[in-house]
Structures are given as structure tokens and as C-alpha cells.
Amino acid sequence: MVLAPSPTAMRRIALAGLLASAGIILTGAAVRLSQSGLGCPDWPACTATSSVASGTTGDPLIHRWIEFGNRLVTIAIFLIAVIVCVAAWRFRDGGGRRRRDLVWLASAQPAAIIVQAVLGGIVVLTRLNPAWVSVHFLASMALVAAALALYIRSAESRQPARPLVRAEVRLLGAGIVAVVALMLAAGTVVTGTGPLAGARSAPRYHLPLTGATQLHADIGWLLAGLVIALALCLRLSDAPTRARRLGVLLLALVIAQGSIGYSQYFSGLPAGLVWVHVTGSVLIWITVLLLLFALRDRGKMSGRAAATVAAAAGAGAVLAETTAAEPAGAGARDMPLR
């Protein structure tokens, strides 16, 4: 399956990479929101005297195990990324050719995870400096984007992209992606300013929490307005059904995310609700990227041609063996008399 993946298997492997890339964001958020960011105060070892979560660090043992568990999850996700990369390298399309676009997108995953590990080390060694924490989170979102692009492209042909909607609608979709990215960045500033920065002793952004939260909310309102406009454009135009459904889903996620955001703020930022908010951010990021891809088409990849070529080659080999094994003159003896 990995060494000779079919188009279906390649898409499933790409999906596994996407889910793993999104999962590491949620486990990392759990580390930060549980105040376990310095549970392992050293890197790459957990402590100066132990590579695993043992000994004393001044933090409760549960914090050490949460942080160390997140590091173990990173190793597991790296192995998945390697499998994705090998599968993309071994994959052949309907014409029997290697898909270089898939190889590049797949190679980005293990490379990005290595970069993420280094960024995680910098975060720990700088005692959870909020700027590095923000970079760490946004790099994770970039990894999700690369994994999602691989998932989409693994089902498409090599044909140039064909737009399915007007240029203005595509431009609006691209603008919404940019606004979502801005909202994610603003969210990291809010978290880095508030009480859930990863540890009680962690440094914070020197910003008023109310002001940072208001900016984040303003971007959310801007996003909601743009998504409503896009959903209406898709509804009133001849956009494909998939794009229309993704537009409605994105609008529902944005409304739910805003409701959760206001709820967590006015309830004193409970860690569990903030984690749900982070999960919503990941879902919005994935959905808006899926929507952007749904506004164009490259045609579906077909594995039939490769199967036909392989079958023809096999039939040719059998015919050659039969011909070689046939006694000389047999053809003349079997020829009917006229």
C-alpha cells in the first residue's frame, strides 16, 4: 500500500497526514492551556538529568507527563509524515509517471515537523517567550495547509486549474483566507497576553488584554461579513454544489467560533472552553482552504490507465512465453488445409 499506492490509497495516506498535522496543534494547545509548557524545562531532554518525564522540576508530575507526552506524539506524527513522503515518492499516476507536485508537498511534512521540533525547543529554552510561541503555532497551521494541499492534489490530474466561478468570487475567497490567517495570528497574541500562556511564570505580551481581545473580535466580525458575502455569491451564482456547501459550513463555523469566543471571555477564560476555541480555529482553517480549492478544478486522477498498461504488459509477457515454448513448425501443422 505504501510502496505501490493506488490513487485511493494515496489519498487515504494524505488524509492521515492531514489529521496528524491537525492533531499536533490540539495536543500542543492542551499543553499550553494546562499550564504544562515548562513541565519539561529542558530540550531535547525533558530535564537536565533525564530524557523522560522523571525527577523534580518544580512543576507537578502531571505537567511533566503532559509535556513529555506531547513530545512523544510529535515523534509519532513525524513517522506518519515519513510514510506520506515515501508513498508520494512511490506513487505513479495513470500514465505511469511520478507526480512531482505530490512529492514536494509530501516532503514538506517531515521537513516542517523537524522545524517545528526546533521551534518547540526554542520556546522551551526561552521560557515560553510569547513571540516564539506565536511563531510555533502559525508554523503548525502552515503545515496543515501543506498537508491539505497534498490531500486535494492527490485526487486531481496534472491539468491546469480551471476556474469554476467568476474572478471576483475567487478573489473574495483568497481574501477570506488572508483574514483567517490574520485572525489566527491575533488569537496567539490574545493567548500570549492572558492568563493561559503555558505556565504561570511565562512572560506575556506587554499589551492590555481587553485591547488585544477587542482587536481579535473585530477581525472576527470582519471575517463573518466576508463569509456571508461569499456564501451569498456562491448561492446566487452557478458555483458547484461542493463550494456552496463549504460556504455554508464555513459560515456556521465562524458563527459558532464567535459564540464560543464571547462565552470564554465573559466566563473568565476556562481552559476547556479555550481548547474548544482552538479546535474551532483549526476547523475554520481547514474549511476555508477546502473552499478555496473548490473554486477551481483540475479534473480527477484516474488509475485505470496504469492498470491497463500493467495488464497489457502482463498479457504480452504470457504471450511471449507461450510463443517461445511452442515447438517449431507447430504453427504449420495446426494450419487448416484449404
Summary of the structure (lengths in Angstrom):
residues: 338
radius of gyration: 26.2
end to end distance: 54.8
largest distance: 103.4
contacts: 1084
relative contact order: 0.12
helix: 71%
strand: 2%
